[in-house]
């Protein structure tokens, strides 16, 4: 390989990594800018003379502008391409950021907030819609996992940089950080190949996109304005659920499936296509925004109340970001499904948030350490649900409306964060009410996370994790003293118990799924290899039943087939040496030979000779000198009262009459596979009368050699005398059920065929 080619490949590899980093940075901007606004709001308000109402109005403007920017940016990306949206959004964000940092009065500050917040979210949607273009579909999970790990690191670094800048130069210096970040990202994005241009034929917007988009913005602003209206907590949670539902309808053009079934079709406009990945991403995004904002508030108040101070709350919150890194690395290493990740992760997050109520008093260092560890578990759990949901969501973005669909997730995160404002800020910082208020917020967060675990994941895993942790807590509290439940080791045991039980349920679930797939595949094989014949073939009425020895294999070494030739019906039933899937190949070969020769042979002797040679060749090719197959072949000519039988080492058929059962006396030839039929004196078939009212039963030794607990063989002939012959399928089913009741365990395959003449009644 030439040096120039090596340099070219290295350069291309570096550019691809640079492009991925720019995309991650573009998405991280949507988290960083609102966080910086919240961090500088108090000082900016004091500097500009804003009261509490004006500060609340600032937050409402940020939410409304962010939602508007996300939805309009998504639609613009579908019309003009992601390049114009991303670059235009970054440019407008720089202009708006300058307006915020240099604002001399409140209205100028608000104008800058509107422009910057909307432009940043539009740019985020442009970058997010470009992810499927930059990465192959099969690699999106790895990229999303790494992106969430990098996202947390970028967020922590950006917040730290802004806090340092604010401390050195005041709130205006802190607000200048997003401007420089947007400017740097704008320069780096100019040569991004994943940013696409204008689409040749833009797809029309989803149905009623504008009306539903306006409703989403109004609902988001209502969530942020909840403290001004003194809404109850239940109203806030319901409003959040309604906002996410309308957001889904706005992005997909139809209501969720569960809601569409409740609303008349004329008003619901329910389509037939299910947008499950979008619904999961919207729910996960709302949970992220809600959980992150709630956790920041809870940590701040709880640690302050325990004497650790507000700085300790910020330190503990870094554990949340560290949890994102852990989740990203875990999902990068293991392919965890959305159901498992959501059930296990979100339930662990709910348990960890609940355990924060037990942080020790009077020991600030210990309380901070425990809070940091619990926050890391919360971050890990929430991020695991995000990675799996966002992976399916990005992989399924429709090419024609990728922008509108991509706007749903960041908008959901904004709505979730806005819902936390339903807890009045004044009551949080008032000594008389903050403890009870934060306690309510803590348990509301637990309920939201638990409900999301059930909605997004498997309820069995979620209930197992929560139940194990709750049982451990109750046992420690009841059997000892409540103070022991607050010890660090006890808290670790509670969480660890939930993890262990949840993992056990998850592993068991995967085993059950694997078994179900195996059984389904084996059933399909059985249906392909053992074709179930019709009830009436020629002048015969018949029924077949097959029961494998290995129930999770679905097929074994017994076989049967029925073929209709020009003037007769030919039947084959046999047993290959061996059981389970090992015998499947031989069964397939024998039946393949039977089906290919049954129409070209003049009689059963010639057909059996072909089968005998075929099994012998198969044994020689596989080096198996012990391979053979017993079989019984039957032929019934039309309008005949006799059926001709040839027995190749198999059990004799049983002739059933009125309360009697007797074996048919037949000469027994060597089994198939010894290549001896053509060497013997020409054998002859045995004609057996098949009178009306009689049934001929063919079976394999899995039934006749079934043993009871005392070692006795199943009494086939006596039991057949007591079973009614009116219905052939019932006859076979009753026979197998009776054998299962009388024996310890059926250890061999069972194949049964019941034959009678059509005029027997």
C-alpha positions in Angstrom: 0.0 0.0 0.0 1.4 3.4 -1.0 2.1 6.1 1.5 -0.3 8.4 -0.3 -3.1 5.9 0.1 -2.3 5.4 3.8 -2.4 9.2 4.3 -5.7 9.4 2.5 -7.3 6.7 4.6 -6.0 8.2 7.8 -7.3 11.6 6.7 -10.7 10.2 5.8 -10.9 8.3 9.2 -10.0 11.5 11.0 -12.7 13.5 9.1 -15.3 10.9 9.9 -14.5 11.2 13.6 -14.5 15.0 13.4 -17.9 14.9 11.7 -19.3 12.7 14.5 -17.9 14.9 17.2 -19.5 18.0 15.5 -22.9 16.3 15.4 -22.6 15.3 19.1 -21.6 18.9 19.9 -24.5 20.3 17.9 -27.0 18.1 19.8 -25.3 18.9 23.2 -25.9 22.6 22.5 -29.6 22.1 23.0 -28.9 21.0 26.6 -26.1 23.4 27.4 -27.7 26.7 26.4 -30.9 26.3 28.5 -28.8 25.1 31.5 -26.6 28.2 31.2 -29.6 30.5 31.1 -31.0 28.9 34.3 -27.6 29.3 36.0 -27.3 33.0 35.1 -31.0 33.9 35.4 -30.9 35.0 39.1 -27.9 37.4 38.6 -29.2 38.6 35.3 -32.6 39.4 36.8 -31.0 41.3 39.7 -28.8 43.3 37.3 -31.8 44.1 35.0 -34.2 44.7 37.8 -36.5 41.7 37.2 -38.8 40.5 39.9 -40.0 36.9 40.4 -42.7 37.3 37.8 -40.3 38.6 35.2 -37.9 35.7 35.9 -40.8 33.3 35.5 -41.7 35.0 32.2 -38.1 34.6 31.0 -38.4 30.8 31.6 -41.7 30.7 29.8 -40.2 32.5 26.8 -37.3 30.0 26.7 -39.6 27.0 26.6 -42.0 28.5 24.1 -39.2 29.7 21.8 -37.4 26.3 22.1 -40.5 24.4 21.1 -41.2 26.7 18.3 -37.7 26.5 17.0 -37.7 22.7 17.2 -40.9 22.3 15.3 -40.2 25.0 12.7 -36.7 23.8 12.3 -37.9 20.3 11.6 -40.3 21.4 8.9 -37.6 23.7 7.4 -35.2 20.8 7.3 -37.7 18.8 5.2 -38.1 21.6 2.8 -34.7 23.4 2.6 -32.4 20.6 3.9 -30.5 20.1 7.2 -27.6 22.2 6.0 -29.5 25.5 5.9 -31.3 24.8 9.1 -28.2 23.8 11.1 -26.0 26.7 9.8 -28.8 29.2 9.9 -29.7 28.2 13.4 -26.1 28.6 14.6 -25.8 32.0 13.0 -29.1 33.2 14.5 -28.0 31.7 17.9 -24.8 33.8 17.8 -26.8 36.9 17.1 -29.3 36.2 19.8 -26.6 35.3 22.3 -24.9 38.6 21.7 -28.2 40.3 22.4 -28.6 38.5 25.7 -25.1 39.2 26.9 -25.3 42.9 25.9 -28.9 43.5 26.9 -29.3 46.9 28.7 -32.9 46.4 29.6 -35.3 43.5 30.2 -37.1 43.6 26.9 -33.8 43.4 25.0 -32.8 40.4 27.2 -36.1 38.7 26.4 -35.7 39.4 22.7 -32.2 37.8 22.7 -33.6 34.8 24.7 -36.3 34.3 22.1 -33.9 34.3 19.2 -31.2 32.3 20.8 -33.4 29.6 22.3 -35.4 29.0 19.1 -32.3 29.1 16.8 -30.4 26.7 19.0 -33.2 24.1 19.0 -33.6 24.5 15.2 -29.9 23.8 14.8 -30.2 20.8 17.2 -33.0 19.3 15.0 -30.8 19.9 11.9 -27.9 18.0 13.4 -30.2 15.2 14.8 -31.9 14.7 11.4 -28.4 14.3 9.9 -27.4 11.3 12.1 -28.9 8.6 9.8 -27.1 10.2 6.9 -23.7 10.2 8.7 -23.9 6.7 10.0 -25.1 3.4 8.5 -28.2 2.0 10.1 -26.4 -0.9 11.7 -23.9 1.4 13.4 -26.4 3.9 14.9 -26.6 2.1 18.2 -22.8 2.4 18.7 -22.8 6.0 17.7 -25.8 6.9 20.0 -24.1 5.1 22.9 -20.9 6.9 22.4 -22.8 10.2 21.8 -24.6 10.0 25.2 -21.3 9.4 27.0 -19.7 12.4 25.2 -22.9 14.4 25.7 -22.6 14.2 29.5 -18.9 15.1 29.4 -19.6 18.0 27.2 -22.5 19.2 29.4 -20.4 19.0 32.6 -17.5 20.8 30.9 -19.7 23.5 29.4 -21.5 24.2 32.7 -18.2 24.3 34.5 -16.8 26.7 31.9 -19.8 29.0 32.2 -19.7 29.0 36.0 -16.0 30.0 35.9 -16.7 32.7 33.4 -19.6 34.0 35.4 -17.5 34.1 38.6 -14.7 35.9 36.8 -16.7 38.3 34.6 -20.3 38.3 35.9 -23.4 36.9 34.3 -22.7 38.6 31.0 -19.5 36.7 30.7 -21.4 33.5 31.4 -23.9 34.2 28.7 -21.0 34.8 26.3 -19.9 31.2 26.5 -22.8 29.9 24.3 -22.0 32.6 21.7 -18.4 31.4 21.3 -19.5 27.7 21.3 -22.1 28.4 18.5 -19.5 30.3 16.6 -16.9 27.5 16.8 -19.6 24.9 15.9 -20.6 27.0 12.9 -17.1 27.1 11.5 -16.7 23.3 12.1 -20.0 22.6 10.4 -19.3 24.4 7.1 -17.7 21.3 5.6 -20.0 18.6 7.1 -21.0 16.1 4.4 -23.9 14.7 6.4 -25.7 18.0 6.3 -27.9 17.7 3.2 -29.2 20.4 0.9 -32.7 21.1 -0.4 -34.8 18.0 -1.2 -35.8 17.7 -4.9 -39.4 16.9 -3.9 -40.1 17.9 -0.3 -42.8 15.9 1.4 -45.9 17.8 2.7 -46.2 18.5 6.4 -48.0 16.0 8.6 -51.7 16.5 8.8 -52.7 19.6 10.9 -49.0 20.2 11.7 -49.4 23.9 12.3 -52.4 23.7 14.6 -50.9 20.9 16.6 -47.6 22.7 16.7 -49.2 25.8 18.2 -51.0 23.6 20.7 -47.6 22.0 21.7 -46.1 25.4 22.3 -49.0 26.6 24.3 -49.0 23.5 26.5 -45.3 23.8 27.1 -45.7 27.4 28.1 -48.6 26.3 30.4 -46.3 23.8 32.1 -43.7 26.5 32.7 -46.3 28.9 33.9 -47.8 26.4 36.4 -46.4 28.1 39.5 -48.2 31.4 38.5 -51.5 29.5 38.4 -50.9 27.4 41.6 -51.8 24.2 39.8 -51.8 21.0 41.7 -49.2 18.3 41.1 -51.6 15.9 39.4 -52.7 18.6 37.0 -49.0 19.2 36.0 -48.4 15.5 35.4 -51.6 15.2 33.3 -50.6 18.3 31.4 -47.2 16.8 30.7 -48.8 13.6 29.4 -51.2 15.6 27.2 -48.3 17.7 25.8 -46.3 14.6 24.9 -49.4 13.1 23.2 -50.0 16.2 21.1 -46.3 16.4 20.2 -46.5 12.8 18.9 -49.5 13.7 16.8 -47.8 16.8 15.5 -44.7 14.8 14.4 -46.4 11.8 13.0 -49.6 13.2 11.7 -51.8 10.8 13.6 -52.7 10.1 17.2 -51.1 7.3 19.2 -52.7 3.9 18.6 -54.1 3.6 22.2 -55.8 7.0 21.8 -57.0 6.3 18.2 -59.0 3.3 19.5 -60.8 5.6 21.9 -61.7 8.4 19.5 -64.0 8.0 16.5 -62.1 7.6 13.3 -63.4 10.9 11.9 -61.8 12.9 14.7 -58.8 10.8 15.5 -57.6 10.4 11.8 -56.0 7.2 12.9 -53.7 5.7 10.3 -52.8 2.1 10.0 -49.1 2.6 10.6 -47.8 2.4 14.1 -45.1 4.9 15.0 -43.8 3.0 18.0 -40.2 4.2 17.9 -41.4 7.9 17.8 -43.8 7.3 20.7 -41.0 5.6 22.7 -38.6 8.4 22.0 -41.1 11.1 22.9 -41.8 9.3 26.2 -38.2 8.7 27.0 -37.3 12.3 26.1 -40.1 13.6 28.4 -38.8 11.4 31.2 -35.3 12.6 30.7 -36.2 16.3 30.9 -38.5 15.7 33.9 -36.0 13.4 35.8 -33.0 15.6 35.2 -34.7 18.8 36.3 -36.4 17.2 39.3 -33.1 15.6 40.4 -31.3 18.9 40.3 -34.0 20.5 42.5 -34.2 17.6 44.9 -30.4 17.4 45.4 -30.1 21.1 46.0 -32.8 21.2 48.7 -32.1 17.9 50.4 -28.4 18.5 50.7 -28.9 22.0 51.9 -31.4 20.8 54.5 -28.8 18.3 55.7 -26.2 21.0 56.1 -24.1 20.3 53.0 -24.9 23.5 51.2 -25.8 24.3 47.6 -22.3 23.5 46.3 -22.8 20.0 47.5 -26.0 19.8 45.4 -24.0 20.7 42.3 -21.3 18.2 43.1 -23.9 15.4 43.6 -25.6 16.4 40.3 -22.3 15.6 38.5 -23.1 11.9 39.4 -26.1 12.2 37.0 -23.7 13.1 34.2 -21.4 10.3 35.2 -24.3 7.9 35.0 -24.8 9.0 31.3 -21.2 8.0 30.7 -21.7 4.6 32.3 -24.9 4.0 30.4 -23.2 5.0 27.1 -20.3 2.6 27.7 -22.6 -0.3 28.8 -24.9 0.1 25.7 -21.8 0.4 23.6 -20.6 -3.0 24.9 -23.9 -4.8 25.1 -26.8 -4.9 22.7 -29.6 -4.1 25.2 -33.2 -3.9 23.8 -35.4 -0.9 24.6 -37.8 -3.0 26.7 -35.0 -4.4 28.9 -33.1 -1.1 29.2 -36.2 0.8 30.1 -37.6 -1.7 32.6 -34.3 -2.2 34.3 -32.9 1.3 34.0 -35.9 3.4 34.8 -37.0 1.2 37.7 -33.5 1.5 39.2 -33.7 5.2 38.7 -37.1 5.3 40.5 -35.7 3.2 43.4 -32.6 5.4 43.7 -34.7 8.6 43.8 -36.9 7.1 46.5 -33.8 6.2 48.6 -32.7 9.9 48.5 -35.4 10.5 51.2 -33.2 8.4 53.6 -30.0 10.5 53.2 -28.5 10.9 56.7 -28.8 14.1 58.7 -25.9 15.9 60.4 -23.3 14.2 58.2 -22.9 16.4 55.2 -19.9 14.6 53.6 -21.6 11.2 53.8 -24.9 12.6 52.6 -23.2 14.2 49.6 -21.3 11.0 48.8 -24.5 8.9 48.9 -26.4 11.4 46.9 -23.7 11.4 44.2 -23.8 7.6 44.0 -27.6 7.5 43.8 -27.6 10.3 41.2 -25.2 8.2 39.1 -27.6 5.3 39.3 -30.4 7.6 38.3 -28.4 8.9 35.4 -27.4 5.5 34.3 -31.0 4.2 34.3 -32.5 7.2 32.5 -29.7 7.2 29.9 -30.1 3.4 29.2 -33.7 4.1 28.3 -32.6 7.0 26.1 -29.9 5.1 24.2 -32.2 2.2 23.2 -35.2 4.4 22.4 -33.2 7.0 20.4 -31.4 4.2 18.5 -34.7 2.8 17.2 -36.1 6.3 16.7 -33.1 7.6 14.6 -32.9 4.4 12.6 -36.6 4.7 11.6 -36.7 8.4 10.7 -38.5 8.6 7.3 -36.4 10.0 4.5 -39.1 12.4 3.3 -40.0 13.9 6.7 -36.9 13.3 8.7 -36.8 16.9 10.1 -40.3 16.9 11.5 -39.8 13.5 13.1 -36.4 14.5 14.5 -38.0 17.5 16.2 -40.1 15.2 18.4 -37.4 14.0 20.7 -35.7 17.3 21.7 -39.1 18.9 22.1 -40.1 16.2 24.4 -37.0 16.8 26.6 -38.0 20.5 26.7 -41.5 19.6 27.8 -40.3 17.3 30.5 -38.0 19.9 32.0 -40.8 22.5 31.9 -43.1 20.3 33.9 -40.8 20.6 37.0 -41.7 24.3 37.2 -45.0 23.0 38.5 -43.3 23.0 41.9 -43.3 26.7 42.9 -39.8 28.1 43.1 -40.7 30.3 46.1 -41.9 27.3 48.1 -38.7 25.4 47.4 -36.5 28.1 48.9 -38.9 28.9 51.8 -37.8 27.1 55.0 -41.3 26.5 56.1 -42.4 24.6 53.0 -39.4 23.4 51.1 -39.0 20.1 52.9 -42.7 19.0 52.3 -42.6 20.4 48.8 -39.4 18.6 47.8 -40.8 15.4 49.4 -43.8 15.7 47.1 -41.6 16.3 44.1 -39.4 13.4 45.0 -42.3 10.9 45.1 -43.9 12.4 42.0 -40.6 11.8 40.2 -40.6 8.2 41.5 -44.1 7.7 40.1 -43.2 9.2 36.7 -40.1 7.0 36.4 -42.0 3.9 37.5 -44.8 4.5 35.0 -42.3 5.2 32.2 -40.6 1.9 33.1 -43.9 0.0 32.6 -44.8 1.9 29.4 -41.4 1.6 27.7 -40.2 -1.6 29.2 -41.2 -5.0 30.4 -43.5 -4.7 33.5 -42.2 -8.0 34.9 -38.6 -6.6 35.2 -39.8 -3.3 36.5 -41.9 -4.9 39.2 -39.1 -7.3 40.1 -36.6 -4.5 40.6 -38.9 -2.3 42.6 -40.3 -5.2 44.6 -36.9 -6.5 45.6 -35.7 -3.1 46.8 -38.9 -2.4 48.6 -38.9 -5.8 50.4 -35.3 -5.3 51.5 -36.2 -1.8 52.9 -39.2 -3.1 54.7 -37.4 -6.0 56.2 -34.5 -3.9 57.5 -37.0 -1.3 58.8 -39.3 -3.8 60.5 -36.7 -6.3 61.8 -34.3 -3.7 63.1 -34.6 0.0 63.5 -35.4 2.7 60.9 -32.0 4.3 61.4 -30.3 1.1 60.1 -32.1 1.6 56.8 -30.3 4.9 56.3 -26.8 3.4 56.5 -24.8 3.5 53.3 -24.4 -0.3 53.3 -28.1 -0.7 53.6 -28.8 1.7 50.7 -26.3 -0.2 48.6 -28.0 -3.5 49.5 -31.4 -2.1 48.5 -30.2 -1.0 45.1 -28.1 -4.1 44.6 -31.0 -6.4 45.5 -33.1 -4.7 42.9 -30.4 -5.0 40.3 -29.8 -8.7 41.0 -33.5 -9.6 40.9 -34.1 -7.5 37.8 -31.1 -9.1 36.0 -32.4 -12.6 37.0 -35.9 -11.8 35.6 -34.2 -10.3 32.5 -32.1 -13.4 32.0 -35.1 -15.6 32.5 -37.1 -13.6 30.1 -34.3 -13.9 27.4 -34.2 -17.6 28.0 -38.0 -17.8 27.6 -37.8 -15.7 24.4 -35.0 -17.9 23.1 -37.1 -21.0 23.9 -40.1 -19.5 22.2 -38.1 -18.7 19.1 -36.7 -22.3 19.1 -40.2 -23.8 19.4 -41.6 -21.5 16.7 -38.8 -22.4 14.4 -39.1 -26.1 15.1 -42.9 -25.8 14.6 -42.2 -24.3 11.2 -39.8 -27.1 10.4 -42.3 -29.6 11.5 -45.0 -28.1 9.2 -42.5 -28.0 6.3 -41.2 -31.6 6.8 -44.3 -33.4 8.2 -47.1 -32.2 6.0 -50.4 -32.6 7.7 -52.7 -34.6 5.2 -56.3 -33.7 4.6 -59.0 -35.6 6.4 -60.2 -37.4 3.3 -57.8 -38.8 0.7 -59.2 -41.0 -2.0 -61.7 -43.4 -0.4 -60.0 -43.2 3.0 -60.7 -41.1 6.0 -57.6 -40.5 8.2 -56.1 -38.5 11.1 -52.5 -37.9 12.0 -50.8 -36.9 15.3 -47.2 -36.2 16.1 -45.7 -35.6 19.5 -41.9 -35.1 19.7 -39.9 -36.4 22.7 -38.0 -33.1 23.0 -40.9 -30.6 23.5 -38.6 -27.6 22.9 -37.4 -29.1 19.6 -40.8 -29.5 18.0 -39.7 -32.4 15.8 -37.9 -35.7 16.2 -37.1 -39.0 14.5 -40.7 -40.2 13.7 -42.2 -39.4 10.4 -45.3 -40.0 8.2 -46.6 -38.9 4.9 -49.6 -39.5 2.7 -49.6 -39.3 -1.1 -52.3 -39.5 -3.7 -51.4 -41.2 -7.0 -53.5 -41.7 -10.1 -55.6 -44.6 -8.8 -54.4 -45.3 -5.2 -53.4 -43.7 -1.9 -50.0 -44.5 -0.4 -49.1 -44.0 3.2 -45.7 -44.1 5.0 -45.0 -44.1 8.7 -41.7 -44.8 10.3 -39.0 -44.1 12.9 -35.4 -43.1 12.3 -32.8 -44.1 14.9 -32.3 -41.1 17.2 -34.3 -38.2 18.6 -34.6 -34.5 18.4 -33.0 -32.3 15.8 -30.2 -34.8 15.2 -32.7 -37.1 13.4 -34.3 -34.2 11.5 -31.9 -34.4 8.5 -32.5 -38.1 8.1 -36.3 -37.7 8.3 -36.1 -35.0 5.7 -34.1 -37.2 3.4 -36.4 -40.2 3.8 -39.5 -38.1 3.2 -37.9 -36.4 0.2 -37.1 -39.7 -1.4 -40.7 -41.0 -0.7 -42.2 -37.9 -2.3 -40.0 -38.0 -5.3 -40.6 -41.8 -6.0 -44.1 -42.4 -4.8 -45.6 -41.4 -8.2 -43.0 -43.2 -10.4 -43.0 -46.7 -8.8 -45.4 -49.5 -9.8 -45.9 -51.0 -6.3 -44.8 -50.7 -2.6 -42.0 -53.2 -3.1 -40.2 -51.0 -5.6 -40.9 -47.9 -3.5 -39.5 -49.6 -0.4 -36.4 -50.6 -2.3 -35.7 -47.0 -3.3 -36.1 -45.9 0.3 -33.8 -48.7 1.5 -31.0 -47.7 -0.8 -31.4 -44.0 -0.1 -31.1 -44.6 3.7 -28.0 -46.8 3.1 -26.4 -44.1 0.9 -27.1 -41.5 3.5 -25.5 -43.7 6.2 -22.4 -44.3 4.1 -22.1 -40.6 3.3 -22.3 -39.6 6.9 -20.1 -42.4 8.2 -22.9 -43.7 10.4 -22.9 -47.5 10.2 -25.7 -47.8 12.7 -28.2 -45.6 10.8 -31.4 -47.2 9.9 -35.2 -46.5 9.8 -38.1 -48.7 10.5 -41.2 -48.1 8.4 -44.5 -49.5 7.4 -45.9 -48.7 3.9 -49.6 -49.0 2.9 -51.5 -48.7 -0.4 -55.2 -48.5 -0.9 -56.6 -48.8 -4.4 -59.8 -46.9 -5.2 -63.1 -48.8 -4.7 -61.2 -51.6 -2.9 -62.1 -53.2 0.5 -58.5 -54.1 1.2 -55.4 -52.2 2.1 -52.0 -53.6 1.2 -49.2 -53.4 3.8 -45.5 -53.8 3.7 -43.6 -53.9 7.1 -39.9 -53.0 7.1 -38.9 -53.7 10.7 -41.7 -51.7 12.2 -44.4 -52.4 14.8 -47.4 -54.2 13.2 -50.6 -52.1 12.7 -53.5 -52.5 15.0 -56.9 -53.3 13.7 -59.7 -51.8 15.8 -63.3 -53.0 15.8 -66.2 -53.0 18.1 -64.5 -53.1 21.6 -61.6 -55.1 20.3 -58.1 -54.4 19.2 -55.7 -56.9 17.6 -52.3 -56.6 15.8 -52.3 -57.4 12.1 -50.2 -60.5 11.5 -47.5 -59.4 8.9 -44.2 -60.7 7.7 -41.4 -58.4 8.9 -38.6 -57.4 6.6 -35.3 -55.8 7.6 -35.5 -52.0 8.4 -34.6 -49.5 5.7 -30.9 -48.8 5.4 -29.4 -52.3 5.3 -29.7 -52.3 1.4 -31.1 -55.8 1.7 -34.5 -55.6 0.1 -33.3 -56.2 -3.4 -31.1 -59.2 -2.2 -34.0 -61.1 -0.6 -36.5 -63.2 -2.4 -39.1 -60.8 -3.8 -41.3 -60.0 -0.8 -45.0 -59.5 -1.1 -47.4 -57.1 0.4 -50.1 -58.3 2.8 -53.7 -57.4 2.0 -55.8 -56.5 5.1 -59.6 -56.1 4.9 -60.7 -52.6 5.8 -64.4 -53.1 6.4 -66.8 -50.3 7.4 -66.7 -49.7 11.1 -63.1 -50.8 11.6 -60.0 -48.5 12.1 -56.4 -49.3 11.2 -54.0 -47.7 13.6 -50.3 -47.1 12.8 -48.0 -46.1 15.6 -44.3 -45.8 16.5 -42.6 -47.4 19.5 -42.7 -44.1 21.5 -46.3 -45.1 22.5 -46.0 -48.9 22.9 -42.7 -48.7 24.8 -43.7 -45.9 27.2 -43.0 -47.0 30.8 -44.8 -46.3 34.0 -43.0 -45.5 37.3 -42.8 -49.2 38.1 -41.2 -50.0 34.7 -44.2 -51.5 33.0 -44.9 -50.9 29.4 -48.0 -49.0 28.3 -50.8 -51.6 27.7 -51.7 -50.4 24.2 -54.1 -53.1 23.1 -56.2 -53.2 26.3 -56.4 -49.4 26.4 -57.5 -49.3 22.7 -60.4 -51.6 23.5 -61.9 -48.9 25.8 -61.5 -45.8 23.6 -64.4 -44.8 21.3 -63.8 -45.0 17.5 -66.4 -42.4 16.5 -64.0 -39.6 15.8 -60.4 -40.3 14.6 -58.7 -37.1 15.9 -60.3 -37.7 19.3 -59.1 -41.3 19.2 -55.5 -40.2 18.7 -55.7 -37.4 21.3 -57.3 -39.6 23.9 -54.7 -42.3 23.3 -51.7 -39.9 23.9 -53.4 -38.3 26.9 -54.0 -41.7 28.4 -50.4 -42.7 27.9 -49.2 -39.5 29.6 -51.3 -40.1 32.6 -50.2 -43.8 33.0 -46.5 -43.3 32.4 -43.8 -41.4 34.3 -42.7 -39.5 31.2 -42.9 -40.0 27.5 -39.3 -40.2 26.4 -39.6 -41.0 22.8 -41.2 -39.5 19.7 -44.8 -40.6 18.9 -46.4 -40.6 15.5 -49.9 -42.0 15.0 -52.1 -42.5 11.9 -55.7 -43.7 12.1 -57.2 -45.0 8.9 -60.8 -46.0 8.0 -62.9 -46.3 4.9 -65.1 -43.2 4.1 -68.2 -45.4 4.0 -67.7 -46.8 7.4 -70.8 -45.0 8.8 
